[in-house]
Amino acid sequence: MATTLAKAAESVTHAARLENVSKSFAAPGGPQLVLDDISLDVAPGEFVTLLGASGCGKSTLL
């Protein structure tokens, strides 16, 4: 069974992937684009953190 799990883990190229993410919100002056074409790959075993000021879009991205 350990061999099967090892082979399965080797075939995984991404633990998480965001590809071409965009987000806009309705605003009085028209749509407000807050994320534009964001892509992110996280490899298995990789540790990633998003840092930024309050309101910069970290939670919106996730």
SEFIVO-991324 format. One record per atom (N, C-alpha, C): chain; atom name; x, y, z. Coordinates in pm, 1 decimal. Layout:
% SEFIVO-991324
> A	CA	X	Y	Z
...
% end
This chain:
% SEFIVO-991324
> A	N	82.0	-119.6	0.0
> A	CA	0.0	0.0	0.0
> A	C	86.4	126.1	0.0
> A	N	197.8	125.0	72.3
> A	CA	286.2	241.4	76.3
> A	C	338.3	273.7	-62.7
> A	N	367.7	172.7	-142.5
> A	CA	416.4	194.7	-278.3
> A	C	309.6	264.0	-361.6
> A	N	185.3	222.4	-347.2
> A	CA	75.5	284.1	-421.6
> A	C	60.4	431.0	-382.8
> A	N	67.9	461.3	-254.0
> A	CA	55.9	600.8	-209.5
> A	C	172.1	684.0	-260.1
> A	N	292.2	629.3	-259.5
> A	CA	409.4	702.4	-308.3
> A	C	394.3	733.5	-456.6
> A	N	348.4	636.6	-534.5
> A	CA	328.6	659.4	-677.9
> A	C	220.7	765.0	-701.2
> A	N	114.4	761.6	-622.9
> A	CA	8.2	861.3	-637.1
> A	C	61.1	1000.0	-603.3
> A	N	141.4	1011.6	-498.6
> A	CA	196.4	1141.3	-459.7
> A	C	291.6	1194.5	-565.5
> A	N	367.2	1107.6	-630.0
> A	CA	460.2	1150.3	-734.6
> A	C	386.8	1206.1	-855.2
> A	N	266.4	1159.1	-881.8
> A	CA	193.4	1203.3	-1000.7
> A	C	122.9	1337.8	-979.5
> A	N	109.7	1383.3	-855.7
> A	CA	45.0	1510.2	-826.9
> A	C	144.0	1623.8	-851.9
> A	N	106.6	1718.1	-936.4
> A	CA	196.5	1829.6	-966.4
> A	C	160.8	1955.0	-888.6
> A	N	36.3	1963.2	-840.0
> A	CA	-8.0	2081.4	-765.7
> A	C	-90.6	2037.7	-645.9
> A	N	-61.5	2096.0	-531.8
> A	CA	-147.2	2075.7	-415.2
> A	C	-266.8	2170.4	-425.6
> A	N	-244.0	2285.6	-486.0
> A	CA	-349.6	2384.6	-510.0
> A	C	-311.6	2465.2	-633.4
> A	N	-411.8	2506.6	-706.0
> A	CA	-386.2	2586.4	-826.3
> A	C	-498.5	2686.9	-846.0
> A	N	-459.8	2811.0	-867.2
> A	CA	-551.9	2916.6	-907.5
> A	C	-506.3	2960.4	-1045.7
> A	N	-598.2	2967.6	-1138.5
> A	CA	-558.0	3000.2	-1274.8
> A	C	-650.3	3106.6	-1333.0
> A	N	-591.5	3218.4	-1371.5
> A	CA	-661.9	3328.3	-1437.9
> A	C	-783.4	3376.8	-1358.5
> A	N	-763.7	3400.3	-1229.8
> A	CA	-872.2	3445.3	-1142.3
> A	C	-890.1	3596.1	-1155.8
> A	N	-1012.7	3636.6	-1178.1
> A	CA	-1048.1	3778.6	-1182.7
> A	C	-1174.5	3796.9	-1100.7
> A	N	-1189.2	3912.7	-1039.4
> A	CA	-1308.3	3941.8	-959.3
> A	C	-1336.3	4090.4	-965.8
> A	N	-1462.8	4122.8	-982.6
> A	CA	-1504.7	4262.4	-977.8
> A	C	-1629.7	4272.2	-891.2
> A	N	-1650.4	4389.2	-835.4
> A	CA	-1767.6	4416.9	-753.6
> A	C	-1842.6	4533.7	-815.1
> A	N	-1975.3	4531.4	-798.6
> A	CA	-2057.7	4643.4	-846.1
> A	C	-2028.9	4765.8	-759.2
> A	N	-2015.4	4879.5	-822.7
> A	CA	-1990.2	5006.0	-753.0
> A	C	-2075.5	5113.8	-818.8
> A	N	-2100.3	5223.5	-749.4
> A	CA	-2183.8	5330.4	-805.9
> A	C	-2134.7	5380.4	-942.0
> A	N	-2003.7	5386.7	-963.0
> A	CA	-1950.3	5435.2	-1089.6
> A	C	-1929.2	5325.2	-1193.6
> A	N	-1976.8	5206.1	-1164.6
> A	CA	-1957.8	5092.6	-1254.2
> A	C	-1875.3	4984.8	-1185.6
> A	N	-1852.0	4873.7	-1252.2
> A	CA	-1780.2	4763.2	-1190.2
> A	C	-1638.7	4803.0	-1145.6
> A	N	-1600.1	4757.4	-1026.3
> A	CA	-1467.0	4784.1	-972.5
> A	C	-1387.3	4654.1	-979.2
> A	N	-1285.9	4649.5	-1066.2
> A	CA	-1201.7	4530.9	-1080.7
> A	C	-1103.9	4525.0	-964.1
> A	N	-1108.0	4416.5	-885.6
> A	CA	-1020.8	4406.1	-768.5
> A	C	-912.6	4299.9	-784.5
> A	N	-936.5	4199.2	-866.6
> A	CA	-835.5	4099.3	-901.5
> A	C	-838.9	4083.2	-1052.3
> A	N	-721.8	4079.1	-1112.9
> A	CA	-717.4	4070.9	-1258.5
> A	C	-615.2	3967.8	-1303.7
> A	N	-663.7	3853.6	-1352.8
> A	CA	-580.1	3750.5	-1415.4
> A	C	-468.4	3700.9	-1322.2
> A	N	-506.6	3659.2	-1200.5
> A	CA	-411.3	3609.0	-1101.6
> A	C	-398.2	3457.8	-1116.4
> A	N	-275.1	3409.1	-1121.7
> A	CA	-248.0	3265.5	-1125.3
> A	C	-147.7	3231.2	-1016.0
> A	N	-166.4	3114.7	-953.3
> A	CA	-79.9	3071.1	-844.4
> A	C	-79.1	2919.5	-841.5
> A	N	39.2	2859.8	-838.0
> A	CA	54.3	2715.4	-822.4
> A	C	124.9	2688.5	-690.9
> A	N	72.4	2593.8	-614.4
> A	CA	135.0	2551.6	-489.1
> A	C	168.8	2403.7	-505.0
> A	N	296.7	2372.2	-491.9
> A	CA	342.8	2234.3	-506.6
> A	C	314.3	2154.8	-379.7
> A	N	298.7	2024.0	-391.8
> A	CA	281.0	1941.4	-272.6
> A	C	397.4	1961.2	-175.8
> A	N	366.3	1982.0	-49.1
> A	CA	467.9	2001.6	52.6
> A	C	519.0	2143.7	62.9
> A	N	477.4	2231.0	-26.6
> A	CA	522.2	2369.9	-25.8
> A	C	437.2	2451.0	71.7
> A	N	499.7	2542.7	142.0
> A	CA	431.8	2632.1	236.2
> A	C	422.7	2769.5	172.2
> A	N	301.4	2822.5	162.1
> A	CA	279.2	2952.7	97.7
> A	C	194.4	3039.1	189.7
> A	N	228.1	3165.5	196.1
> A	CA	147.3	3260.5	271.4
> A	C	120.3	3383.0	184.7
> A	N	5.3	3442.4	203.1
> A	CA	-29.0	3566.7	134.2
> A	C	-17.6	3679.4	234.8
> A	N	63.8	3775.9	204.8
> A	CA	84.5	3890.7	292.6
> A	C	37.8	4017.6	223.9
> A	N	-18.8	4106.4	300.2
> A	CA	-57.8	4234.5	244.5
> A	C	-139.4	4313.3	344.7
> A	N	-157.4	4437.1	313.5
> A	CA	-234.5	4526.6	399.8
> A	C	-381.2	4485.3	404.6
> A	N	-448.9	4529.7	506.2
> A	CA	-591.5	4505.7	519.5
> A	C	-663.6	4560.8	396.1
> A	N	-750.1	4478.2	338.5
> A	CA	-828.5	4523.3	224.0
> A	C	-760.8	4509.8	89.5
> A	N	-646.0	4441.6	82.7
> A	CA	-575.3	4433.5	-45.5
> A	C	-620.9	4317.3	-133.8
> A	N	-707.9	4226.2	-82.2
> A	CA	-762.7	4120.9	-166.7
> A	C	-721.4	3979.6	-132.2
> A	N	-655.2	3958.5	-20.1
> A	CA	-610.9	3824.0	18.5
> A	C	-730.3	3728.6	32.1
> A	N	-828.1	3766.4	109.6
> A	CA	-946.0	3681.3	130.1
> A	C	-1028.0	3668.5	3.0
> A	N	-1036.7	3773.4	-72.9
> A	CA	-1110.6	3769.5	-199.9
> A	C	-1047.7	3668.6	-293.9
> A	N	-916.3	3664.0	-297.3
> A	CA	-845.6	3567.3	-383.0
> A	C	-877.8	3424.5	-340.7
> A	N	-875.7	3399.1	-210.5
> A	CA	-900.7	3263.5	-163.2
> A	C	-1047.1	3229.4	-166.6
% end
